[in-house]
Amino acid sequence: MNETSRQRHGGGCIIRLIIFAAIIFAVWWFNNFWLITTNETIRSDKIKNNIRIAVIGDLHASKSFFAIKNKDIIKKINESSPDAVCFVGDMHSSNADDEEKQISLELMRDTAKEGYRCYFVLGEHDDRTDMYVKKIEQNGINVLDQESEKVNIKGNDIVFYGISNAWFSENFDLRKDFKLDKKAYSILLAHIPMYDDYEKFGADLTICADTHGGIVRIPFMGPAYLDGKILPKVIGDNKEKVYDKGLFKTDSGYIFITSGIGNYPIPARFNNFPEIGVIDIKTGN
């Protein structure tokens, strides 16, 4: 091979490497920063007029150049035009600085400014200090810290129950904290999906986050790893449901788990896009 041929061969390798790197980067970016809306529909004879709930979870606010911006999240919320927006925890990471905490506050503040009824429950990462929580409340967001609120939305009696969950005792039982209003449509907001305990409580709809959808999802096989188990939908006990993301029917109602928006500790999503959940609750059985 003469010198000219070697130069051409070397130049061709560099071009192929650049193309390969560009493809890998595009796949990584698309999987971690392309925000989608996930729509689900459920029905209840407690609902007289259809309502819509938007769900935001696991923002893990970041200053990264690639991070999904608040304005893009709010644009998606506006496109769905919900009757209420539920922020279900981990709006920033446990190691967040003041600027990242401010990003999380501004998202909730600016969503409330759009005129939406907003609710927030703390996850294990969120700052639990009075200062942070008060800032949220001062910006028009209802913080449900082991609290409930009964409201009327489009002629429907709705009760929102909220818990700030990070760790649970062996005696954890929501029935000790709340008396369920069985005449109203009940919505439980909790960051961590302790589905067995929530099913015992009996809310019509439970909304959670925390799982990040398993982060990496193998096509047709579900999450690669979740709750200490590898490929739980394939290798696990078929009798045991894998509550990773999406809408699930329970004995008492439904549970919806969002895969969230942000990344923690690193952007490593695959086949599992950042999402805003939108749940239509319609009249009927």
C-alpha positions as CSV (number, residue, x, y, z in Angstrom):
1,M,0.0,0.0,0.0
2,N,1.5,3.3,-1.1
3,E,1.4,6.5,1.0
4,T,-1.6,7.9,-0.7
5,S,-3.6,4.7,-0.2
6,R,-2.7,4.6,3.5
7,Q,-3.8,8.2,3.9
8,R,-7.2,7.4,2.2
9,H,-7.6,4.3,4.3
10,G,-6.8,6.2,7.5
11,G,-9.2,9.0,6.6
12,G,-11.9,6.4,5.9
13,C,-11.5,4.9,9.3
14,I,-11.7,8.3,11.0
15,I,-14.9,9.1,9.1
16,R,-16.5,5.7,10.1
17,L,-15.5,6.3,13.7
18,I,-17.1,9.8,13.6
19,I,-20.3,8.4,12.1
20,F,-20.4,5.6,14.7
21,A,-19.9,8.0,17.6
22,A,-22.6,10.3,16.2
23,I,-25.1,7.4,16.0
24,I,-24.2,6.4,19.6
25,F,-24.6,10.0,20.8
26,A,-28.0,10.3,19.0
27,V,-29.3,7.1,20.5
28,W,-28.1,8.2,24.0
29,W,-29.6,11.6,23.7
30,F,-32.9,10.4,22.2
31,N,-33.4,7.9,25.0
32,N,-32.5,10.2,27.8
33,F,-33.8,13.6,26.8
34,W,-36.7,13.1,24.4
35,L,-39.8,14.0,26.5
36,I,-43.0,12.1,25.6
37,T,-46.6,12.1,27.0
38,T,-47.9,8.8,28.1
39,N,-51.7,8.6,28.1
40,E,-53.9,6.2,30.1
41,T,-57.7,6.0,30.5
42,I,-59.7,4.6,33.4
43,R,-63.4,4.7,34.3
44,S,-65.4,5.0,37.5
45,D,-69.0,5.3,38.3
46,K,-68.0,7.9,40.9
47,I,-67.1,10.3,38.1
48,K,-70.0,12.4,36.7
49,N,-67.8,14.5,34.3
50,N,-64.5,13.4,32.8
51,I,-61.4,14.8,34.4
52,R,-57.7,14.7,33.4
53,I,-54.7,14.4,35.8
54,A,-51.1,15.1,34.7
55,V,-48.3,13.4,36.5
56,I,-44.7,14.6,37.0
57,G,-42.2,12.6,38.9
58,D,-38.4,12.2,39.4
59,L,-37.4,15.4,37.7
60,H,-34.0,15.2,39.5
61,A,-33.4,18.8,38.4
62,S,-30.1,19.3,36.6
63,K,-28.0,22.2,35.3
64,S,-26.7,20.0,32.5
65,F,-26.8,21.5,29.0
66,F,-28.8,18.4,27.8
67,A,-31.3,18.4,30.7
68,I,-35.0,18.8,29.7
69,K,-35.9,22.4,30.3
70,N,-38.8,23.5,32.5
71,K,-40.4,25.4,29.6
72,D,-40.6,22.2,27.5
73,I,-42.2,20.3,30.4
74,I,-44.8,23.1,30.9
75,K,-45.4,23.1,27.1
76,K,-46.3,19.4,27.3
77,I,-48.5,20.0,30.3
78,N,-50.4,22.8,28.5
79,E,-50.9,20.6,25.4
80,S,-52.7,18.0,27.6
81,S,-54.7,20.7,29.4
82,P,-55.2,18.8,32.7
83,D,-57.6,19.6,35.5
84,A,-54.8,18.9,38.1
85,V,-51.1,18.4,38.1
86,C,-49.5,16.0,40.6
87,F,-45.8,16.2,41.4
88,V,-44.9,12.9,42.9
89,G,-41.5,13.5,44.4
90,D,-37.7,13.5,43.8
91,M,-37.9,16.9,42.0
92,H,-34.2,17.3,42.7
93,S,-31.5,14.9,43.8
94,S,-30.2,14.5,47.4
95,N,-26.9,16.1,46.4
96,A,-28.5,19.0,44.6
97,D,-27.1,22.5,45.1
98,D,-29.3,25.6,45.6
99,E,-29.5,26.2,41.8
100,E,-30.8,22.8,41.1
101,K,-33.3,23.1,43.9
102,Q,-34.4,26.4,42.4
103,I,-35.0,24.6,39.1
104,S,-37.4,22.2,40.8
105,L,-39.2,25.0,42.6
106,E,-39.5,27.1,39.4
107,L,-41.1,24.2,37.5
108,M,-43.8,23.8,40.2
109,R,-44.2,27.6,40.5
110,D,-44.5,28.2,36.8
111,T,-47.0,25.3,36.4
112,A,-49.2,26.8,39.1
113,K,-48.9,30.2,37.4
114,E,-50.5,28.6,34.3
115,G,-53.6,28.2,36.5
116,Y,-53.5,24.5,37.3
117,R,-54.4,23.0,40.6
118,C,-51.1,21.5,41.8
119,Y,-50.2,18.9,44.4
120,F,-46.8,17.8,45.6
121,V,-45.6,14.9,47.8
122,L,-42.0,14.5,48.9
123,G,-39.8,11.6,47.7
124,E,-36.6,10.3,49.4
125,H,-34.4,12.8,47.6
126,D,-36.4,16.0,48.2
127,D,-35.3,18.6,50.7
128,R,-37.5,18.1,53.7
129,T,-36.6,21.3,55.5
130,D,-39.4,23.8,56.4
131,M,-37.7,26.4,54.2
132,Y,-38.0,24.3,51.0
133,V,-41.5,23.1,51.7
134,K,-42.7,26.6,52.6
135,K,-41.3,28.0,49.3
136,I,-43.3,25.3,47.5
137,E,-46.5,26.2,49.4
138,Q,-45.9,30.0,48.9
139,N,-45.9,29.4,45.1
140,G,-49.4,28.0,45.1
141,I,-48.7,24.3,45.3
142,N,-50.6,22.1,47.8
143,V,-48.0,20.0,49.7
144,L,-49.7,16.9,51.1
145,D,-47.5,15.7,53.9
146,Q,-49.6,12.9,55.5
147,E,-52.6,15.1,54.6
148,S,-55.7,14.9,52.5
149,E,-57.8,17.5,50.7
150,K,-61.3,17.2,49.3
151,V,-62.1,19.3,46.3
152,N,-64.7,19.5,43.6
153,I,-63.5,19.3,40.0
154,K,-66.1,19.6,37.3
155,G,-68.9,18.6,39.6
156,N,-66.9,15.5,40.9
157,D,-66.0,15.1,44.6
158,I,-62.3,14.2,44.6
159,V,-60.2,13.5,47.7
160,F,-56.4,13.7,47.3
161,Y,-54.4,11.9,49.9
162,G,-50.6,12.5,50.1
163,I,-47.8,10.9,52.0
164,S,-44.1,11.9,52.2
165,N,-42.5,8.5,52.0
166,A,-38.8,7.7,52.3
167,W,-38.7,4.8,54.7
168,F,-41.3,2.6,56.1
169,S,-41.7,0.8,59.4
170,E,-43.0,-2.8,59.6
171,N,-46.2,-1.3,61.0
172,F,-46.8,1.0,58.0
173,D,-50.6,1.1,57.4
174,L,-52.3,4.0,55.7
175,R,-55.6,3.0,57.3
176,K,-54.1,4.3,60.6
177,D,-53.4,7.7,59.0
178,F,-56.5,8.3,56.9
179,K,-60.2,7.4,56.9
180,L,-61.0,6.7,53.2
181,D,-64.0,8.6,51.9
182,K,-65.7,5.9,49.9
183,K,-68.3,8.2,48.3
184,A,-65.8,10.5,46.7
185,Y,-63.2,9.5,44.1
186,S,-60.0,8.9,46.0
187,I,-56.5,9.6,44.6
188,L,-53.4,8.6,46.7
189,L,-50.1,10.4,45.9
190,A,-47.0,8.6,47.1
191,H,-43.5,8.6,45.7
192,I,-42.4,5.0,46.4
193,P,-44.8,2.3,45.0
194,M,-45.5,0.2,48.0
195,Y,-48.3,-1.4,46.1
196,D,-49.3,-4.1,48.5
197,D,-49.8,-1.5,51.3
198,Y,-51.6,0.9,49.0
199,E,-53.9,-1.8,47.8
200,K,-55.0,-2.5,51.4
201,F,-55.8,1.2,51.8
202,G,-58.2,1.0,48.9
203,A,-57.9,4.3,47.0
204,D,-59.5,4.4,43.6
205,L,-56.3,5.6,42.0
206,T,-52.8,5.6,43.4
207,I,-50.1,7.6,41.6
208,C,-46.4,6.9,42.2
209,A,-42.9,7.3,40.7
210,D,-39.5,6.2,42.0
211,T,-38.8,3.2,39.7
212,H,-37.6,5.3,36.7
213,G,-39.2,2.5,34.7
214,G,-36.2,0.3,35.5
215,I,-34.0,2.8,33.6
216,V,-32.9,0.2,31.0
217,R,-35.7,-1.7,29.3
218,I,-35.1,-4.6,27.0
219,P,-37.6,-4.8,24.1
220,F,-40.4,-7.4,24.9
221,M,-38.6,-8.3,28.2
222,G,-39.3,-5.3,30.4
223,P,-36.8,-3.7,32.8
224,A,-33.3,-5.1,32.8
225,Y,-33.0,-4.7,36.6
226,L,-35.5,-3.7,39.2
227,D,-35.7,-4.0,43.0
228,G,-32.6,-6.2,43.1
229,K,-33.9,-8.5,40.4
230,I,-32.4,-9.1,36.9
231,L,-35.1,-9.2,34.1
232,P,-37.9,-9.7,36.7
233,K,-40.6,-10.0,34.0
234,V,-38.8,-12.9,32.4
235,I,-36.8,-14.6,35.1
236,G,-39.0,-13.8,38.1
237,D,-42.0,-15.6,39.6
238,N,-44.8,-15.3,37.1
239,K,-47.3,-15.1,39.9
240,E,-45.7,-11.9,41.1
241,K,-46.6,-8.7,39.3
242,V,-43.7,-6.4,38.3
243,Y,-44.7,-2.9,39.1
244,D,-42.2,-1.0,37.0
245,K,-44.1,1.6,35.0
246,G,-47.5,2.2,33.6
247,L,-51.1,1.5,34.7
248,F,-52.0,-1.6,36.8
249,K,-55.3,-2.9,37.9
250,T,-55.5,-3.8,41.6
251,D,-58.2,-5.4,43.7
252,S,-59.2,-1.9,45.0
253,G,-58.7,0.3,42.0
254,Y,-55.7,1.3,39.9
255,I,-52.0,2.2,40.4
256,F,-50.1,4.3,37.9
257,I,-46.3,4.5,38.1
258,T,-44.5,7.0,36.0
259,S,-41.0,6.4,34.7
260,G,-40.3,10.1,35.4
261,I,-38.4,12.8,33.6
262,G,-34.9,13.0,35.0
263,N,-31.9,10.8,35.5
264,Y,-30.1,9.6,38.7
265,P,-27.2,9.1,39.2
266,I,-26.4,9.3,35.4
267,P,-28.3,9.5,32.2
268,A,-28.6,5.8,31.3
269,R,-32.1,5.3,30.0
270,F,-32.7,3.0,27.1
271,N,-36.0,2.2,25.5
272,N,-37.6,4.2,28.3
273,F,-38.2,7.8,27.4
274,P,-38.7,10.6,30.0
275,E,-42.4,11.1,30.3
276,I,-45.3,13.1,31.5
277,G,-48.2,10.9,32.6
278,V,-51.7,11.9,31.6
279,I,-54.6,10.0,33.1
280,D,-58.1,10.5,31.8
281,I,-60.7,9.4,34.5
282,K,-64.0,9.0,32.7
283,T,-67.5,8.2,33.8
284,G,-68.7,4.7,33.6
285,N,-67.6,1.2,34.6
